[in-house]
């Protein structure tokens, strides 16, 4: 599935960001309660991986990047 490393590379996080955004397209489709719960759990896990690495999912349609570096204040 992947090569294990000490750090997750940007490209992998970018792909995960695209996947998280795809989950948003499910909101208008009919799903069973159990399937919806499982899909939501999967989306949250992927989003957690992105956030743990210092990025956030980019939902801006005018920006082609699927993730953005989190700004630390």
C-alpha positions in Angstrom: 0.0 0.0 0.0 2.7 2.5 0.9 6.4 2.8 1.8 6.8 3.4 5.5 8.7 6.5 6.5 9.3 8.8 9.5 7.2 11.6 7.8 4.2 11.4 5.5 5.0 13.2 2.2 3.0 16.1 0.9 1.7 14.2 -2.2 0.2 11.5 0.1 -1.5 14.1 2.2 -2.7 15.9 -1.0 -4.4 12.6 -2.2 -6.0 12.1 1.2 -7.3 15.7 1.0 -8.9 15.0 -2.3 -10.5 11.9 -0.8 -12.0 13.8 2.1 -13.5 16.3 -0.4 -15.1 13.4 -2.3 -16.9 12.3 0.9 -18.7 15.7 0.9 -20.4 14.6 -2.2 -22.3 11.9 -0.3 -24.4 14.4 1.7 -27.2 14.5 -1.0 -27.3 10.8 -1.7 -29.4 8.2 0.1 -27.5 5.9 2.5 -28.4 3.6 5.3 -27.7 4.9 8.8 -24.9 2.3 9.3 -23.2 3.2 5.9 -23.4 6.9 6.7 -21.8 6.3 10.1 -19.0 4.3 8.5 -18.4 6.8 5.8 -18.3 9.7 8.3 -15.8 7.7 10.5 -13.6 7.1 7.4 -13.7 10.8 6.5 -12.8 11.8 10.0 -9.9 9.4 10.1 -8.5 10.8 6.8 -9.0 14.3 8.0 -7.2 13.5 11.2 -4.1 12.2 9.3 -4.0 15.5 7.4 -4.4 17.7 10.5 -1.8 15.7 12.5 0.7 16.5 9.8 0.0 20.3 10.1 -2.4 20.8 7.1 -6.1 21.3 6.7 -8.4 20.4 3.9 -9.0 23.2 1.4 -12.7 23.5 0.4 -12.1 26.7 -1.7 -13.1 25.8 -5.3 -11.0 28.6 -6.6 -7.8 27.1 -5.2 -6.7 23.8 -6.9 -4.7 22.6 -3.8 -6.6 20.0 -1.8 -4.7 20.9 1.4 -3.3 24.0 3.0 -0.6 24.4 5.6 -2.1 25.2 8.9 -1.1 28.6 10.2 0.3 28.5 13.7 -0.5 31.6 15.8 
